[in-house]
Each structure stands twice: as structure tokens, then as C-alpha cells.
């Protein structure tokens, strides 16, 4: 398993759904916000916006191998997705902006959690999706590297063994899936608890918190 997502691109006439098998998180230089922003360069120049054209541009940016990015008939049918992205035009007179909305499915209620809704440039700033200048905590960077490595291992095993892996290979594949599930839980912990912000707020309130914050800062530099 990886961080999976769906992207729905709509205009006044059409709507298209894309399923992203991996790296579906919004943050940083490898996240979907940056890739959606990159797709804008392959689509019609604004104010012209066509859902079919923009959806094709997103696929052109994301599709790097077999099995990574799919067209899908119904985004809602993918219960394994961690994020839902919605791309649409906002027209004001003769000008057009690309609006991005990001939802995260809630395991506690039927209503999704809205992470962002606004113009695409604001999403780029919010999620630090500016390539090499992104300033994510190092823990996030390590997490993304580990997720990408596990995904590549899954793809290689599938390519080599097909639908009939031997017993040992099947066990390795199950171990990889367990590890990716653990990474997903760790990502959810980072997103919901925001431990770095909590440490920064608490650093003036106790010696232990201050020491923990200093240790975190050293880890970012090492």
C-alpha cells in the first residue's frame, strides 16, 4: 500500500476522475499539489480552462510507469484513498482562476475533513510545494523516501513474479504491505498531532520541552 488519492477535474460541462496509486499526499516537492501546479503549464493558458485538457495534463505529469496513475470511472469507489483533490475553474468576468480543494476522508464520521479550498497558488504556498526550496521537517522527507522505496519494491516484485509468487516472495510482499501501513499511520500521526508545532509552543514552559525542541532542531541540521 502507498498514499493513494483521487483527483477530480471539472468544468461547466464535464468531469474526469484520476486515481493516483502512490505519493498522493499534498505536501512538499513530491506531493500532488506541486504536480497539479506543474500540469497547468501543459494545459491551455488561462482564462481558457477545459476539464478534459487539464485532466490530461495532470496525467502527463504523473504517469511515470505502468500502474502508477489511472483514469477511473468513479473516484468515490476508491475506499483506499487517503486524499481527495478537486480541480475546477472559478470565473470572474473575463478572468479565470484554478481552484483546488483537498479533502481527507474521516474514519470517524461520514463527512470528509477539508484541508484546503482556494486558488492553486495559495495551495502551493500552504503545502510548501515549491521544489527544492521546500522546508519540510526532515522526518517528513525520510518518510517520503521510505514510502517511495517500498512502492518501487512492490512494483519490482509484481513485475518479476506476476500473479504467482512463491511462498517466500509472498511473505516478503506481505511484510512490505505491513511496513507501508505503518508508514501511513505515522503520516496520519504527524498530520493530526503536529508534534513539531506542539514542541515549539511548549518550549518556554518546561525544561524537558525545550531540550526536546533543541534536539529536533539539531536533527534537522545533521
C-alpha positions as CSV (number, residue, x, y, z in Angstrom):
1,X,0.0,0.0,0.0
2,X,1.0,3.6,-0.6
3,X,-0.5,7.0,-0.1
4,X,-3.4,6.8,-2.6
5,X,-5.5,9.7,-3.9
6,X,-8.1,10.6,-6.4
7,X,-8.2,13.8,-8.5
8,X,-11.5,15.1,-9.9
9,X,-11.2,17.8,-12.6
10,X,-14.4,19.5,-13.5
11,X,-15.8,22.4,-15.6
12,X,-19.3,23.5,-16.5
13,X,-19.7,20.7,-19.0
14,X,-17.5,17.7,-18.0
15,X,-15.9,15.9,-15.1
16,X,-13.0,13.4,-15.1
17,X,-11.6,11.3,-12.3
18,X,-8.0,10.2,-11.9
19,X,-6.7,7.6,-9.4
20,X,-3.1,8.0,-8.1
21,X,-1.6,4.8,-6.7
22,X,1.2,6.4,-4.7
23,X,2.6,9.7,-3.4
24,X,-0.9,11.1,-3.0
25,X,-0.1,13.5,-0.1
26,X,-0.2,17.2,-0.8
27,X,3.0,18.4,0.9
28,X,6.4,19.2,-0.4
29,X,8.2,18.8,-3.7
30,X,7.0,15.3,-4.4
31,X,3.4,15.9,-3.4
32,X,0.3,16.2,-5.6
33,X,-0.1,19.9,-5.1
34,X,3.2,20.5,-6.9
35,X,2.3,18.1,-9.7
36,X,-1.1,19.7,-10.2
37,X,0.6,23.1,-10.4
38,X,3.1,21.7,-13.0
39,X,0.2,20.4,-15.0
40,X,-1.1,23.9,-15.5
41,X,1.9,24.6,-17.8
42,X,0.8,21.8,-20.1
43,X,-2.8,22.9,-20.3
44,X,-4.5,25.8,-22.1
45,X,-3.3,29.2,-20.9
46,X,-5.9,30.9,-18.7
47,X,-8.6,32.2,-19.0
48,X,-9.3,29.1,-21.1
49,X,-10.0,26.1,-18.9
50,X,-11.3,22.7,-20.1
51,X,-11.6,19.8,-17.7
52,X,-10.6,17.2,-20.3
53,X,-7.5,19.2,-21.2
54,X,-6.4,19.9,-17.6
55,X,-7.0,16.2,-16.6
56,X,-4.9,15.1,-19.5
57,X,-2.1,17.5,-18.4
58,X,-2.2,16.1,-14.8
59,X,-1.8,12.5,-16.2
60,X,1.1,13.7,-18.4
61,X,2.9,15.0,-15.4
62,X,2.2,12.0,-13.1
63,X,2.4,9.0,-15.3
64,X,5.9,7.6,-15.0
65,X,5.4,3.8,-15.3
66,X,2.7,1.2,-15.6
67,X,0.3,1.1,-12.7
68,X,1.1,4.4,-11.2
69,X,-1.8,6.6,-12.5
70,X,-5.2,5.6,-13.8
71,X,-8.3,7.0,-15.3
72,X,-11.2,5.8,-13.2
73,X,-15.0,5.9,-13.7
74,X,-15.8,6.8,-10.1
75,X,-13.5,8.5,-7.6
76,X,-15.9,7.7,-4.8
77,X,-15.5,3.9,-5.4
78,X,-11.8,4.0,-4.2
79,X,-12.2,3.5,-0.4
80,X,-8.4,3.1,0.0
81,X,-7.7,6.7,-0.9
82,X,-6.1,9.0,1.7
83,X,-6.8,12.3,-0.1
84,X,-9.4,13.6,-2.5
85,X,-8.4,16.5,-4.8
86,X,-10.9,18.6,-6.7
87,X,-9.8,21.0,-9.5
88,X,-12.2,23.4,-11.1
89,X,-12.3,26.9,-12.7
90,X,-13.5,30.0,-10.9
91,X,-14.6,32.5,-13.5
92,X,-15.0,36.2,-12.7
93,X,-15.8,38.3,-15.8
94,X,-13.1,37.7,-18.3
95,X,-10.6,36.2,-15.8
96,X,-10.3,32.6,-14.7
97,X,-8.5,31.1,-11.7
98,X,-7.9,27.4,-11.0
99,X,-9.4,26.4,-7.7
100,X,-8.1,23.4,-5.7
101,X,-10.0,21.7,-2.9
102,X,-8.4,19.0,-0.8
103,X,-10.4,16.6,1.4
104,X,-9.2,13.8,3.7
105,X,-11.7,11.0,4.4
106,X,-12.7,10.8,8.0
107,X,-12.7,7.4,9.7
108,X,-15.0,8.8,12.5
109,X,-17.8,10.5,10.5
110,X,-19.3,10.3,7.0
111,X,-18.2,13.9,6.3
112,X,-14.7,14.4,4.9
113,X,-12.2,16.8,6.5
114,X,-11.4,19.8,4.3
115,X,-7.7,20.5,4.3
116,X,-7.8,23.4,1.8
117,X,-10.0,25.2,-0.6
118,X,-8.8,28.2,-2.6
119,X,-6.7,29.3,-5.6
120,X,-3.9,26.9,-6.7
121,X,-1.1,29.5,-5.9
122,X,-2.3,29.6,-2.3
123,X,-2.2,25.8,-2.1
124,X,1.4,25.9,-3.4
125,X,2.4,28.2,-0.5
126,X,0.4,26.4,2.2
127,X,1.8,22.9,1.3
128,X,5.3,24.2,0.6
129,X,5.2,22.7,-2.8
130,X,8.0,24.6,-4.4
131,X,10.5,22.0,-5.4
132,X,14.0,22.2,-4.0
133,X,13.2,25.1,-1.7
134,X,10.5,23.3,0.3
135,X,11.2,23.5,4.0
136,X,9.6,20.3,5.3
137,X,10.8,18.7,8.6
138,X,13.4,16.1,7.9
139,X,11.1,13.5,9.4
140,X,8.7,14.1,6.6
141,X,11.4,13.8,4.0
142,X,12.6,10.5,5.4
143,X,9.0,9.2,5.5
144,X,8.5,10.1,1.8
145,X,11.8,8.4,0.8
146,X,10.8,5.3,2.7
147,X,7.3,5.2,1.1
148,X,8.8,5.7,-2.4
149,X,11.3,2.9,-1.8
150,X,8.6,0.4,-0.6
151,X,6.4,1.3,-3.6
152,X,9.3,0.6,-6.0
153,X,9.9,-2.7,-4.2
154,X,6.3,-3.7,-4.6
155,X,6.3,-2.9,-8.3
156,X,9.6,-4.8,-8.9
157,X,8.2,-7.9,-7.1
158,X,5.0,-7.8,-9.1
159,X,6.9,-7.4,-12.4
160,X,9.2,-10.3,-11.6
161,X,6.7,-12.7,-10.1
162,X,3.5,-11.8,-11.8
163,X,0.4,-13.3,-10.2
164,X,2.1,-16.5,-8.9
165,X,4.8,-15.6,-6.5
166,X,6.4,-18.4,-4.5
167,X,5.7,-18.7,-0.7
168,X,8.8,-16.8,0.4
169,X,8.2,-14.0,-2.0
170,X,4.6,-13.8,-0.9
171,X,5.8,-13.4,2.7
172,X,8.2,-10.6,1.7
173,X,5.3,-8.8,-0.2
174,X,3.1,-9.1,2.9
175,X,6.0,-7.6,5.0
176,X,6.2,-4.7,2.6
177,X,2.5,-4.1,2.9
178,X,2.7,-4.2,6.7
179,X,5.5,-1.6,6.6
180,X,3.7,0.7,4.3
181,X,0.6,0.6,6.5
182,X,2.8,1.5,9.5
183,X,4.2,4.5,7.5
184,X,0.7,5.6,6.7
185,X,-0.2,5.5,10.4
186,X,2.9,7.5,11.1
187,X,2.0,10.1,8.5
188,X,-1.5,10.4,10.0
189,X,0.1,10.9,13.4
190,X,2.3,13.7,12.0
191,X,-0.7,15.4,10.3
192,X,-3.1,15.2,13.2
193,X,-0.8,15.7,16.2
194,X,1.7,18.2,14.6
195,X,4.4,17.3,17.1
196,X,6.8,20.0,15.9
197,X,4.4,22.8,16.4
198,X,3.5,21.4,19.9
199,X,7.1,21.3,20.9
200,X,7.7,24.9,19.6
201,X,4.8,26.2,21.6
202,X,5.8,24.3,24.7
203,X,9.5,25.0,24.7
204,X,9.2,28.0,27.0
205,X,7.0,26.1,29.5
206,X,9.3,23.3,30.6
207,X,13.0,22.3,30.6
208,X,12.1,18.9,29.0
209,X,10.1,20.5,26.2
210,X,13.0,23.0,25.5
211,X,15.5,20.2,25.3
212,X,13.2,18.2,23.0
213,X,12.8,21.2,20.7
214,X,16.6,21.7,20.6
215,X,17.1,18.0,19.8
216,X,14.6,18.3,17.0
217,X,16.3,21.3,15.5
218,X,19.7,19.5,15.7
219,X,18.2,16.6,13.8
220,X,17.1,18.9,11.0
221,X,20.6,20.2,10.6
222,X,22.5,16.9,10.8
